[in-house]
Amino acid sequence: MRDEAPRAVTAICRALQEQIGRGLLPAGGKLPAERQLSELFDTTRITLREALGQLESQGLIYREDRRGWFVSPPRVAYNPLVRSHFHAMVGEQGRVPATQVLSARLLPASAEICALLELPALSSVIQIRRARRIDGRLVLYVEHYLNPAYFPGILEHDLTRSLTELYASGYGIHYGRVRFDMVPTALQGDAATTLRVAPGSPALLITRLNRDQHDRLIDCDVEYWRHDAIHVRVEVPE
C-alpha cells in the first residue's frame, strides 16, 4: 500500500509530460481543475498536488493564485554578456514584452543599497518597482535603485519604457561595467504578490550593479524571475 502513492505520482507526471510534449496541452493553456484531474486519474488531491508540484519544479507547468495551473511557455534566453534590455531581449526572440510601473519614488536608502551603490549613511535613493510580462504572463518583479545625483527629474518620465534607453536619451549616460550576482531563491512579500504565486515559490534572483561610461556606480537592479521563465545562456568569445 505504501508504494501506491509514489506510483500514482509517477503515472500522473508521465501522462501530463506526454500530453505537453505532444502539444495536446499547449503552452500557456490552462489545465483542468484539480478536482477534475483527481477524478480523471482516480487519485486523491494530495497525490495529485504532489505530481503537479514535481512538474512545476521541472518548469513544465506553473500555478497562479486563484487562477489554477497552466502549461509553461518556452523560456527566453538571458545572456548577461549581451548589452541589451528587457524589451529588446524579449522582442528579438519573437515574444511580446510589457512593463507595468508599480511605484516610483525618492526614499531613504537601506544599509544594503547604500553599500551596493557606495552611498554615505542616510542617503536618499530613487526606487522604481516594476512588473514585467512576456506574452501577457507575469514573469519578473524588479526593483531599481538609482543614485539621484545622476538622474534629476527622472520620475517625471515614462517609466514603462527601457531605462537603458531613457538614460541614454535623457541623460547621456551609457552602461559601462556591470556586475551580475545570480542565486536561486524563494519568492516572498511584494515579489510573490506581484507575480501571483504562493510565498515560497522558486525563483531566480539576479542582482545587477551598473556603472556608466565614466565608471561611476549609477544604479542597481534587483530582479526576481519566475524560475521557469528564463534560462541563462552565456557564449564566451575566443
Sequence and secondary structure as in RCSB ss.txt:
>XXXX:A:sequence
MRDEAPRAVTAICRALQEQIGRGLLPAGGKLPAERQLSELFDTTRITLREALGQLESQGLIYREDRRGWFVSPPR
VAYNPLVRSHFHAMVGEQGRVPATQVLSARLLPASAEICALLELPALSSVIQIRRARRIDGRLVLYVEHYLNPAY
FPGILEHDLTRSLTELYASGYGIHYGRVRFDMVPTALQGDAATTLRVAPGSPALLITRLNRDQHDRLIDCDVEYW
RHDAIHVRVEVPE
>XXXX:A:secstr
 TTHHHHHHHHHHHHHHHHHHTTSS TT B   HHHHHHHTT  HHHHHHHHHHHHHTTSEEEETTTEEEE    
EEE TTS   HHHHHHHTT  EEEEEEEEEEEE  HHHHHHHT  TT EEEEEEEEEEETTEEEEEEEEEE GGG
 TTGGGS TTS HHHHHHHHH   EEEEEEEEEEEE  HHHHHHHT  TT EEEEEEEEEEETT  EEEEEEEEE
ETTTEEE      
